[in-house]
């Protein structure tokens, strides 16, 4: 995992443990979503350890945490494409 639970909780400013399982799910979802948008495998995310991936993942985690009921996934995907444009592969 590129982002640890503690790092995600710090970024989200969550200081309780009640949402830990949910946040872990968001971390995994963010990793998969960022890999899909960047058109790389999930394993490559860890290998590259890019700051752009980290920012994109933290953004995704926060967006999904804050908008868990009414997330606009199209808007999220467009933002991720912009964040990951420089490392996005032309095709899988």
N, C-alpha and C positions, 0 to 999 in steps of 0.2 A: 504494500500500500504506500503510495506516494505521500498521502496526507494521513497523519495519525489522528486518532480520536481526540487526543488532548489538543492538538493543533487546530482541529476543526472547532472544538468547543471554545477555544480561546478566540478564534476568528468570529464565531457566532455570539460570543459573550454569554455563553451558557455556563453557569456555575453549579448546576445540579446534575444528578445522575439519572433522572427519570427518562430522559430522551436519548440515552446512550445507544440503545439498540436502533432507534430510528436514525440517529446521526450516522451510525455505522452503515446502515442501508443506503443512506444518501451518499456516503463516501464511495461505496461500491458503484452506485448508479452514476455518480459524477465521473468516475474513472472510465466506465464503459462509454458514457456519452461523449466525453472528450476524445477518447480513442476513435470512436465512430466519426466524429466531426473532423478530426485530424487525419482520418483514414490510415491509422496505424493500429497495430495490435496492442492489446492492453499490456503485454510484456514490454513493448518498446517504450511505453510511458515511463516505467521504472528505470529502464536502461538510459534513456535520454536525460532524465532528471532535470528537465528544462524548467526555468522559472515561468515561462508562458503556460506550461501545463499546470504548474502549481497554482498560478493565478486563476486560470480557467476553472480548475477543479474547485478552488475555494469559492469562486463566484457562483458556480453551479450549486454547490452545497448550500450556500447562503440563500440563493434564489429559491431553491426547492424547499428549504426549511421555512422561509418567510412566507412563501406562496403555496403552501401545501394543499390548500383547498381550491385555488383559482390560478394555477400556474399557466402562463402562456408559453407553451413549449416551442412554438414557432419563433417568438421573440427571443427566447433563450438560445435556440439554435443559431439564429442570426448573430447574436452577440458572441457566441462561442466561435463561429466562423471568423469573425473579426479578430478575436483574441488569438486564435490559432492559425491565422492565415499564413504567417511566415514559416510555419513548420508543417503545414498541411500537405500531404502527399497528393500528387496529381490523380492517383487511383490506387486502389488496394493492390 
